[in-house]
Structure formats: structure tokens, C-alpha cells
Amino acid sequence: MTLGDVFAISSVTPLLNVEIPGLPPSLWASYHHGKHLTQPAREWRDTAIWCLRGTGFKSNVPARYFVLLELVSPARGRWDVDNREKLVFDAMTLAGVWPDDSQMDGHISVYRKGREQLTCVSLWRFGAETGGVRR
């Protein structure tokens, strides 16, 4: 994947666009002793899985993917964008969006100001044969 591939995505329709209510809890707030999901993390993940399955998108085909993750909130606060990614990618695996998040070749996670807390996920497939974005 090259930087050109990332910029080319803007001209390609994503395979998946989904809005999930709320924000995923941070890693610190998601795990008891680093092993078991907390109740709020389980609840958010289950909602995310429901929203992702509701799109009808499912891929059992080995492929390479790129994800844009937008964390929308009225206030930025002091939280780290990167501490909220893991729960989203795990939910995508459990929802059957991809066989495993190891098939993700890249992602961009950004904060965007909005009226309510929302997690927006967009997914593109990269063409294995060309090494670039599949059009």
C-alpha cells in the first residue's frame, strides 16, 4: 500500500459504510486486568456487531482491506484516538465483515466534531494483484 493508494480511495466507493451509536471505550476502560472485557465495552461491542451485521456485508474471501474510522463527538476531551480502535476492529471480525483484522493493511482514525457521539466505519478492499486500490 502506498500513500497514493490512500489518496485514491477518495474516488472509490467504499464496500461498507456504517454508523455505530456512541464511542468505543478506550483500551484502559475496556479490560479488567487486561484480560476480560468490561460491561460497557461488551455492550458497545454488541451494539457495533448488530450495526455491522445489519449492513449485510460479509466477506469470507481472503483480501486486503483499508479502514477509515471516524470518532464523532461534541467535545474532543483528552482521550486518545488510537486507544479506541481495537474494540472496533474486533467487532468487525466478530460480525463477519472480514475473517480477521490481520487482513487490514492500513487504517486512518480521526476525531470529527459532531452533535452526538458516533463511530463511523468505512471499508475498502485493496487489489492483491495490483498492490493498489481495487476499483
C-alpha positions in Angstrom: 0.0 0.0 0.0 1.3 3.4 -0.9 0.3 6.9 0.0 -1.1 7.2 -3.5 -3.4 4.3 -2.7 -4.7 6.1 0.4 -5.5 9.2 -1.6 -7.0 7.2 -4.4 -9.6 5.8 -2.0 -11.4 9.2 -2.1 -12.5 8.4 -5.7 -13.6 4.8 -5.0 -16.9 3.9 -3.3 -16.4 2.0 0.0 -17.6 -1.5 0.3 -19.0 -0.7 3.7 -20.2 2.5 5.4 -21.8 2.1 8.9 -22.6 4.4 11.8 -22.4 2.9 15.2 -24.0 4.8 18.1 -21.6 6.1 20.8 -17.9 5.8 21.0 -16.0 2.6 21.9 -14.5 2.7 25.3 -10.7 3.3 25.5 -8.5 0.3 26.0 -7.9 1.3 29.6 -11.7 1.2 30.2 -12.4 -1.9 28.1 -10.5 -4.6 30.0 -10.4 -5.9 33.6 -6.8 -6.6 34.4 -6.0 -6.6 30.7 -7.9 -9.9 30.1 -11.7 -9.6 30.2 -14.0 -7.1 28.6 -15.8 -4.7 31.0 -19.6 -4.5 30.9 -19.6 -1.1 29.0 -17.1 -2.5 26.5 -19.2 -5.6 25.9 -22.3 -3.5 25.5 -20.7 -1.2 22.9 -19.1 -4.2 21.0 -22.5 -6.0 20.9 -24.2 -2.8 19.5 -21.4 -2.5 17.0 -21.7 -6.1 15.9 -25.5 -5.6 15.4 -25.0 -2.5 13.3 -22.2 -4.1 11.2 -24.3 -7.2 10.6 -27.3 -5.0 9.7 -25.4 -3.8 6.6 -25.4 -7.3 5.1 -21.8 -7.0 4.2 -19.8 -10.2 4.9 -16.5 -11.3 3.4 -15.1 -14.8 3.7 -12.7 -14.1 0.8 -9.1 -13.6 1.7 -8.4 -9.9 0.8 -6.6 -6.9 2.0 -8.5 -4.0 3.5 -8.2 -0.3 4.4 -10.4 1.3 7.1 -11.4 4.9 7.8 -12.5 5.2 11.4 -14.2 8.5 12.4 -14.9 9.1 16.1 -17.5 11.8 16.3 -18.2 13.7 19.5 -19.3 17.2 20.5 -16.2 17.6 22.7 -12.7 16.3 22.0 -11.7 15.9 25.6 -8.3 14.4 26.5 -8.8 10.9 25.1 -6.5 9.3 22.6 -8.0 8.3 19.2 -5.8 5.3 18.9 -6.9 3.8 22.2 -10.4 3.3 20.8 -9.5 1.3 17.6 -9.1 -2.3 18.9 -12.8 -2.8 20.0 -14.0 -1.6 16.6 -11.7 -3.9 14.7 -12.6 -6.9 16.9 -16.3 -6.2 16.4 -15.7 -6.2 12.6 -14.2 -9.7 12.9 -17.0 -11.0 15.2 -19.6 -9.5 12.8 -18.0 -11.4 9.9 -17.0 -8.3 8.0 -13.6 -9.9 7.4 -12.2 -13.2 8.6 -9.6 -11.5 10.8 -8.3 -8.0 11.3 -4.8 -9.2 10.2 -6.2 -8.7 6.7 -6.2 -4.9 7.3 -3.2 -3.3 5.5 -3.9 0.1 6.8 -6.3 2.5 8.6 -6.8 6.1 9.4 -8.5 7.1 12.7 -9.7 10.6 13.1 -11.7 12.7 15.5 -14.6 14.8 14.0 -16.7 17.2 15.9 -20.5 16.4 15.8 -23.7 16.8 17.7 -23.7 13.3 19.3 -21.2 10.6 19.9 -20.9 8.3 16.9 -18.4 5.9 15.4 -18.3 5.8 11.6 -16.6 3.0 9.8 -15.8 2.9 6.1 -14.0 -0.1 4.5 -12.3 -0.5 1.1 -10.7 -3.6 -0.4 -7.1 -3.4 -1.9 -6.4 -5.4 -5.0 -3.8 -8.1 -4.2 -2.9 -8.5 -7.9 -2.0 -4.8 -8.4 -0.9 -3.8 -4.9 -3.3 -0.9 -5.1 -6.8 0.1 -4.6 -9.3 -2.2 -6.4 -11.6 -0.1 -8.5 
